[in-house]
Amino acid sequence: RGLKPLVKLLQKYGGWPLIERKTWNPSNFNLPNVMSDIKQNLAMGVLLELAIEPDLKDAEKNVISVRGKVNETNRVK
């Protein structure tokens, strides 16, 4: 199976910018739906970790932090 289920799932939600490159259209993409489906339908964890954290440059603001998430349960071999 390899990456085919993941690629098919991403295409269902408008593709992925690193795969589609020039043809990717962000208006056709819904990241929360993609992340939810990946978590529910594939035997792997989410690809990205999202967090709201204090802004280190401005204590009165928060920032959305996006991190790549790779561990033994979602590593592609």
Sequence and secondary structure as in RCSB ss.txt:
>XXXX:A:sequence
RGLKPLVKLLQKYGGWPLIERKTWNPSNFNLPNVMSDIKQNLAMGVLLELAIEPDLKDAEKNVISVRGKVNETNR
VK
>XXXX:A:secstr
 TTHHHHHHHHHTT  HHHHGGG  GGG  HHHHHHHHHHHSSS  SEEEEEEEETTEEEEEEEEEEE   TTT 
  
